[in-house]
Amino acid sequence: MTYTCFNVETRDGIAHIRMIRPERANSMIPEFWDELPQIVNQLSEGGDARAIVLSAEGRHFCSGMDLSVFAGNNDVAVQDNTKHISRQRASFRTTALQLQRTFSCLEESRLPVLSAIQGACIGGGIDMVSATDLRYATKDAFFSIHEINIGMTADVGTLQRMPKLVPEGVVRELAYTGRNMSASEAKERGFVNEIYEDQDAMDDAVLEIAKEIASKSPMAIWGTKQTLNYGRDHSVADGLEYIATWNAAMFDPDDMAEAFMAQTENREADFPDHRPTRKGI
């Protein structure tokens, strides 16, 4: 399938989603918000992929929401009509929730999502990568919660997810000032896992990490992601009860047997793919 904002390729269990509008610094036009969840949900519901890599063509990873989203005839555009203001505001809220779901799909996918970031990662770009499992960057990458610089409060996920990844005081400073956070600072704060010399080196390394993840039991990876996400938002006691229930239902002894046998025979384990999600009856 052809997309306006993305190119998608799946090979050896790794789905590579690339943003393909480098001439506009991969800004998030209206089509972006529909295409990304469609792609991610299809990959998650299918059986071919075991990990997702999210990257971008060009000098910059993402410059955030495109100005056309604010200027067009839609529910987030600035409106001059003051009649029926409550209905306009209700539509704005509904649209904001829809935009939030565009990035929540990354978090909710049963597949780990790795983001590879070069150059600018601004506004909606941070909303997006904050919802991924792992973040990697080139040495020239920088991050800005830019919404404050254009007179608005970030509302698509950064203020909810980023404080779970870096100290809250750092997030508050970034959100109140809109300043750039360099790649080196992002690594120091724990926002990115590793920094690379250039985009080629980063892409190669991230694909290698994704390959390592894809070699594991997909059920065990899914359970690990679910348990980490649940534990982040709940108490330790709740998290322990959750994983006990998860493994009671999802633990696959055949996968464990295959893992042990592969280690004994000094070979790669061969685990079955996820079963595709069945739609309808």
N, C-alpha and C positions, 0 to 999 in steps of 0.2 A: 504494500500500500504506500502511496505517496503522500507526504506531509509537507506543509508549508514551512514549518519551523524545525523539523527534525529529520534525521536519517537514522534508520534502525537496522542493525545487522546482528544476527545471532550465530555464533560459531563456537563449537566445543563447550556448550553449556553457558556461555557468557553472552549476554545481550548488551550490545554497545549502542547507547542512545546518544547521538550527537546533535547539538544545536547548530543550525546551518545558516544563520543570518549574520555573518561576520561584518558585513557592510553597515549594519546597524548595531554593532556590538552585542548582538543576540538579545536585543530588547524584547520584552514580552508583549507582543501584539495580541489582539483578541483571539486569534486562532491558537496561539500558544496554550491558552487556558483550557481549551477543549482537547487539544491533541495530546498533551502530556499524560493526563489521567487515562485517556483511551489506550495509549501505548503501554503504560505501566500495568494497567489492569489486565490487558491482553497477555502480556508476558507473565504476569503472576498467575493468571488462570490457566495458562497453557502448561505443557509438560516439558518443553524443550530447554528452557533457561533455568539456571541455578543461581546466577548472580547477575546484577545489572551494573554497568559502568555508565555514568553520566558525564559527558564532556562537551566541549564546544570548539568550533572552528574559529580561527582568527586570533587577533591579538588579545581580545578580552572575553572572559567567560560569560558575563552577563551584566548589562547596564541597567537592569531592573525593568519595571513596567513602562511600556512605550507610551509616549504622550497621547497617542491616538486613543488609548483607552479612556483618558480623562476628557478628551475633546469630542468624542463621537456621540451619537444618539443612543446612549445606554444609561444604565442605572447608576454608574459611578461618575458620569460626566457632570460638570458643573451646570446647574439648571437655573434659569432666570425666573421661571414661573413659580410664584409663591402660592398658587392655589393648590389645594389638596396636598399640603406639605407632608402630612402624616403618611400618605400613600407613597410619596416619593421616598421618604426616609425608610419606610418598610421595604421598598424595592431595593434601596441601597444596602440594607442589612442582608437581604436575601442574596444579593450579588456578592457581598463580602464573604458570606458563608460558602458560596460556590467557589470563589477564588481560593479560600482556605483548603477546600477539599482537593484542589489541584495538587497541592503539596502533601496533604495528609496521605494520599495514595502511596507515596514513597515510603512512609513510615508503616503503613498498614500492609504493604506487600509482603508475601511470604518469602520473597527473595531479598537478600542483602543488597543495598544500593551504595555504590562507591562513587563519589564525585571527584573529578579531576579539574582543578581550577587554575587558570592562568589569567594574568592581568586583573582587570576590574571585576569585582563581585559586589554589586551595589544593590541596595534596596531589596527588591524581590529576589535577587540572586541569593542573598543571605537567607531569606525565608525558605528558599528551595533547598540549599545545601544543609541547612539546619535540620531538615527532615530526613536527610540521608544517614546511612549507618556510619560511613567513614568518609573523611575528607582529606584530600591531598592537594598540594599547591606547588606552583613554580615559585622561584625566589622573587619574581617581580609581581606576584599576586598581592592584592590589597582588598580590604573589606570595609564597607561603609554602610551603616544604617542610615541611609540617605533621606529617609522620609522626613526627619526632623528639619532638614534643610529646605524642604519645600512646603513646610507649614502643616504637616499632618503627623499623626501617630501611626507607626507601623502596625498593620492589622492582619497580616497574612501568615504569622507564625513565629517570626523572629523573637518577639518579646516573650513568647511562651516557651519556646524550645531552647533558645540560646542560653538562658540562665541554668539549664540542666547540663550544659556542656562546659561553660567557663564560669569563673566567679561572678556573682551577681553584681558586685561593685564595678567590675569591668564592663559588663553589659550596660549598666546604667550610664556610665561615662560615655560609651560609644553611642547609646541611644539619645542622650541629652545633647551631645556636641555634634554628632554626625561626622566626627573625624575619621580618617583612614586608619585602619589597623593593618600593619604590614604582615607579610607572610611569616617573618621571624617572630613577631609578637603573637600571631595566631598559633604558631606551634608552641611557643612558651606557655601560652594560656591553655593549651590543650584543645583548641578548636580544630586544628589540622594535625594529622598523624605524622606527616613527613613533608619535607620541602625538597624540590628537585631543581637542577640547574636550568632546564628548559622544558618546553612542552613535550617534545619527543621523549625525553628521558622519563618524564612523569607518566605519559601515556603507557609506555612500555612497562614501567614498574607497577602501575595500577592494574593493568591487564594481567600481569603475573600474579598479583595478590588475588585478583578475582579468580584466576585459574586454580590457585590453591584452595580457595573457598569452594569452588565448584567440584573439587575432588572429594569433598566430604559427603557424608550422608545428608541428602537434602532435607530429610525429616528432622535430623538432629540440628541442622542449621536453622530451620524454621522454628523449632522449639526454643532454640537459644535466643533468636531474635524476639520472639513473643515474650519470653520470660524476662529478658532485659528491659524491654519496653514496659511491661507490666510492673516490674520491680521499681522502675524509675518513678512511677506515679503512685505507688502504694507503699505500705509499710513492709519491713522485712518479714514480719509474720504472715502478712497477706501474700507476699511473694513466694514464701516457702510453701504455703498451702496451694498456691497456683501451680507451681512446678510439680508438686506431688500429684495433683489431679491431671495435669498435662501428660506426664509420663505414664500414669496409669492408663491413659487412653491412647497415647501416640508412640510410646516406646516400641521400637521394632527390633526384636531379638535377632532377626535375620541380618539386619544391618550390622549389629555388633559382632555377630559371628563372621561376617565377611571382612570386617575391619581387622579382627584378630587373625584370620586366615591370611589376609594380604600381608600383614606384618610378618607372620611366620614364613611366608613364601617369598618375602622381599620383593613385592610387586605392588602396583597401584590397586587400590580397592575399586571394585566395580559395583556401584550402587544403582538401583533403579531410579529413574526420573520420578518427579512428582506426577501423579495422575492429573490430567486436565480437569478443571472444575466443570462440572456438568451444569448446563443451563436448562431450566425447564424440566418437565417430566417426560 
